[in-house]
Amino acid sequence: MKFALIQERKSPPDRRVVLSPVQAAVFKDAFAKAELVAESSAIRIFNDAAYMAKGIEVVTDVTDADVLLGVKEVPIDGLIAGKKYFFFSHTIKKQPYNRDLLRAILDKKIELYDHETIVDENNNRLIGFGRYAGLVGAYNAFRALGLRDGLFEMPKVNDLADFDEVKTELNKIKNQLPPINIVITGSGKVAGGILEILEILEIKQLLPKEFLQLGQFQNNQIVFTQLDVEDYYTRKDGFKPTKTECYNTPELLESDFMKFAAVGGMLITGHFYGDGAPYFFTREDMKSPDFNISMVADVSCDIDGPIACTLRASTIEDPIYGYDPATETEVPFKTKNSITVMAVDNLPCELPKDASEGFGDMFIDRVLPAFFNNDADGILERARMTTHDGKLTHRFEYLEDYVYEPKTKF
């Protein structure tokens, strides 16, 4: 079986890769029956010479490979018919902008394994870039705070070599932070990355109940609390919901987030938001004098959704904008009485070396063995979205109406 690390072709370019040169060499040594090549790339964080130095052949044609490994969506005109592909397709939530991509994958009889669908028997994701989204998103929150309030200046993560340099920059501003109450949401890998940044900054953690008590007196320190779904949702009948109810029966719920918005000054999101769940806060909520949050780093980045000030995704080049609650419009982020928003939707791209190495470790450990042990744990079977004869697999039949509804221009 021949594997190929493919060139990233989506614009704007992504410098990440599934396997670093060192990991590619480990893969070749560990799986003697496998052949691995790297498609030549001028943008990849690891250059062609680095792969060749580890004994990996660099080629310009991967049409003879069986399994093609990428990170972002492959443009339709770059798809090779009849292959097995691994990449983030951004189609499993019926994203309208990629409907034609999934149609093309079916037309070309490609077997698609979306990285997001690689899960264990309990539907827990096995690989991803979540930690790095959290790391970069939290760093960007403090960078935005420094820029907005004229407290300090920090370079963009994109201009730093690796996570070690990120930690160096954080240590420089550790003693320059003003008193602020921070709310973070989520309990998964994204939230774990956010917590790493707060730990570097030595910010004190409070339990949600302790945090809410800050509203009763003046706080002169910087603190944070971490919220899970049962903290910011309540049942409509007044009872406290279970986590299972929060995920499986969102129609029973309503938001209870405003009590935290009255105390918090900064929000860093790391939650998963499911279809049908209540919004955390609405545009009307942000007009309330009780809404105290003035800085939002929306790492989760659901556009015009549960975090109502996230009007659009921002970019690595221009990551910050302002939201004016009175007019419900975007304004410059230093505008008085506006809410500062950081909503970059491709945050791991700013740490391409660390993110690629972290992803590669997971891919080698949790995915590649399935090709050589007859998929003993069912990992490939659960992840396979489309078949070699141009059909959706049973697990993804819910996408049929999305794929086959009349074409729409976007």
N, C-alpha and C positions, 0 to 999 in steps of 0.2 A: 504494500500500500504506500502510495506516494503522497506526502503532505507538502503544501506550499504556503509560506507566509506571503500574503499578497500585498501589493502596493495599495496604500489608501488613496482613493480617487475622489472622495467627496470634497466639496468646497464649502467653507474654508477648510484648509488642510489640517489633518490630525496626525500628530507625530508619534502616537502610541502604536504599539505592536503587541501581538499575542505572546510572543516569546522573544526574550533578549538573546544575544549571541551565546552567552553562557548557558542559558536554559535550552536553547536549540541543540547545543552540543550534548547536554545531559539527556535530552530526549532521544537523540540518535544512539547514544550509548545504552540507554535503558531499554529501548525497544529495537532489537536487532532486525526485526522483520520490516521495519519502517524506513522509508527514505524521506529526507526532508531537504527542501530547497527554499531559498528566499528570493522573491521577485525583487529586482533592483528598484531602489527608491532613493530619490534625492531629498526627501523631507523627513524620513523616519529618524527618530531620536538616535538610533544606532545605525551608523552608516554601513555601506556595503562591505568596506574593508574589515569592519569589526566582525562581520559574519564569516568572511573568508578566513580570517585569522583563527577562527574556531573550527575550521574544516567544513563550513556550510557552503555549498555551491550557490552562487548568485546568478540568476538567470533573467532573461527578458521575456521569456515565453513560458507560461505555466499551464498550457493547454493539455499537457500529458499528466498533470497531477490529478489525483483522485479526490483529495480533500483540501479545500482552500480556506485558509484561516485569516480572517480580517477583524477589524474593530468596528468601524462605522459602516453605514449602508454602502453597498456597491451600486454605482449608477447603472441604470438599465442597460446602457450600451456597453458596459464593461462586464456583464454577466456572461459566463461560459455555460452553454447548455449541457445538461446531463451530469453536472458535478454535484458534490456535496459541499455546502458552504456553511461556515460559522461566522456570523457577525451580528451586531445589534441592528435588527431590521426596523424597529419602531413601528410595528404593525399590530402587535397583539392587543393593543387598546383601540384598534380600529382608527388609527391616526389617518385622517383623510389625505394628508400630503404624501403618504407612502402607499396608497391603495394601488396605484399603477405599478409600483415596484413588486408587490406581492402577486399581482396579476402576471407580470412578466416572469417571475420565478416559477409560477405554475405552467405558463405557456412553454417555458424552456425546459420543463421537466427536471427542475433542480430540487435536490433534497436540502431543505433549509433547516439549520439548527441555530435558533436565535440564542445568543448567550444568556438572555434574560429568562429563557425557558429551561435552562439547565438546573434542575431541582432534584432534591431527594424524594423519598417516598412520602414524606410529610409536606411536600410542596415548599420546602425551604430552599432558597437560592443557594447554589454552591459556588458560584463565581461572580465577580462583578468589580466595579470601580468605586463602590459606595464609600469606602473609607476615605478615598482621595477627594471625592466630592465634599465630604464633611471637613476634611483638613483645609482645603483651599477656601471653601465657603466661609468657615469661621475666621480664617486669616483675613479674608476680604471684608468681613464685617468690621474688624478693628481698623483696617486700613481706611475704610469709608468713614468711620467715626473720626479718625485723626484728620482726614482731609476736610470733612464738613465743618468741624469745630476748630480747625486751625491748631490742633494740639501737637501733632507730629506728622511726619511723612514716612511712608513705607513703600518700598518698591513693589511692583506687581510680582506675584509668584511666578508668572510667565518669564520674568527677567532673572530669576534665580536658578541656580544649577540643579538643586535637589532639596530634599526635605531638611537636610542639615542646615542649609542656608536659611530656610524658612524659620527654623528654631532660633537661629542667630538673630534674625530681625525681630522676632517676638520678644526675645530677652532684652533687646534695646529699649522697647517701649513699656516693659512690664511695670516700671515705676512712674509712668506718665499717664496711666489710665485714670479717668475721673470716676467718682462714685456713680455706679449705674447698676440697675437691677436687670439681669438678663434671663430670658426665658428660652429654653431650647425644647424642641419637640422631637419625638421619635425614640426608638429603643434598638434600632438595628445598626448596621455597619456605618451608615451615614452619620447617625448620632454618635457612634463611637469615635469617628474622626473628629467631630466637633468637640467632644470631650477631651481628646488629646490636646487640642489647642488650648482649651481652658485650663488644663492641668499645667501646661508649660507656663502659662501666665499666672499660675498659682492663685486662681480665682476660687473663692470659697463656695462650696455647694450647700444649698439648703433644701430640705424636703418641701414639696409643694405647700403643705400646711404652714410651715415656718415662713416660707416666702410670702404668702398672703398676709401674714401678720406684719410685714414691713409697712403695709399701708397704714398702720396705726401710729407710726412714729417716723421721724426723719432718719433716713439711712445715710451714713457717711462712708460706706465702703462699697466695694464692687463684689457682687454675689450673683449666683445663678441657681436656677432650679431646672430640673429635667422632667418633662411631662410625657406620659404615655396616654393612650386613647381614653382610658377611663378617668383621667384627670381633667380633660377638657371637653368631654361629652357627658351629658346626663340623659337619663331616660325621660320621655315626655310625661310619664306618670309619676316622676319625682324620685324613683328608686335609682340607686347607683348601678350602672351597667357593668356587666362582665366584659372582659376583653373579647370573648367569643361573640357576644351580642354586638359589640362595636364593629367587628369586622363582617359579620354575617347578616345582621338585621339592622342596617343603618336607618331604616324607616322608623325605628323605635326611638331614635335619638334626636336631641337638639344640642346646640353648642352651649357650653358653659365656660367659654374661653374669656369672656369679657372681665371676669373677676381677676384674671391674670394680667389682662391688658391695662387694668387700672393701676397695677403695681409696677409692671415691667416697663423698662425704657428701651430695651433692645430685644428683638426676636430673631432667633436663628433656627430655621426649620430643618428637621431631618426626618420627618414622618413620611409614611406612605398614605396617600389619600385615595380611598376607593370610591368608585362610582356610586352616587346616591347618598353619600355621607353628608351631613350638614357642613356648611361653611364654618370656619373658625370665627371669622367676623366679616361683616358686610360693609359696603360703602356707607350705609347709614350709621353703622356702629362707629365708624372712624370719625364721624361728625360729633360724637358725644364728647362732652367735656371730661368724661371719665376715661376716655381712651388716651393712655399715656405713652404708648409706644411711638417712638419717633425714628427708629432705625430698624429696618427689616432686611436680614440676609436670607432670602428665600431659596435655600439650597434645593428644596423639593421642586420648586418652580412649576406649579400648575397654573397655566396662564388664565387670568380672569376667572379664578376659581376660589378655593377656600381661604386664601390670603388675598383679600380683595384689592389690595394696593399693587399687586403684581399684574400690571397691565400688559406687559410683554417680557420676553426674555431679553436680557442685556447681553453684551458681548465681552470677551476678554479685553478687547481694545478699549471699550467704553462701558465699564461694568456698572456704573451707578447712575440712577436717575431719581427724580423726586416725584412724589404724588401729593397733589393738593386735595385734601378731603372736601373742601368747600366747593370746588368746581368739578371734582372727580376727574381731573385731567393730569397728564404728565407735565412737570415743570422742572427747571434746573434744580439739582439736588441741594443747593444752598439756599433755596427760596424759604423765606420765613414761614413758619407754621406748616411746612410740608413734611411728609414722611420720606426719609431716605430709603431707597430700595436698591438692593443688589440682587439680581436675579439671573446670573449667568447660568446657562443650561448645559454647558460642557466643561464644567470646572476641572475634572481630572486631566484635561488637555494641558493645564498649566503646570502639571508635574509629570511630564511624559515618561521620564526615566523611572522614577519610583513607581508610578502607576503601572507601567508595563511590567516591571519586575514583580510587583505584588500580584498582578493578574496572572502572569506566567506561572508563578509558583502554584497557584490554585488550579490552573488548567492542567499542568502536568500531574498534579496529585489526584485531582478529582474527575477529570474528563478523559484524558488520553488513555488510561488503562482500559477503559471500556471498549476500545477498538480491538484489544488483544485478549480479553477474557470473556468474549462472547456476550458483552454487555451484561455481566452477571447481576449488576444492581439496577438494571433498567434505566440507566441515566440517558443513554442515547434515544431509547424508545420514547421516553417521556418528552424529550426535547425536540424530537423530529416534528416539524410543522407541516412539511409537504413531502410527497412521495415522488419516486422516480418516474411515475406515470402521470404526473401532473394533477394530483389531488391533494386536498387537505387531509391530514390524519384525523382520526376520531377525536382526539383531545382538542383539536383546533377547528372542528366543524362549525363552531359558533361564529367563525369569520366568513362563512359562505355568503351571508347577505351583504357584508362589507365588500367582498371581492366582486360579487356579481351584480350589485346594483348599478344603475346607469352611470356612465362615466360623467364626472364633473370636472370642470376646469378649476385649478387652484393656482 
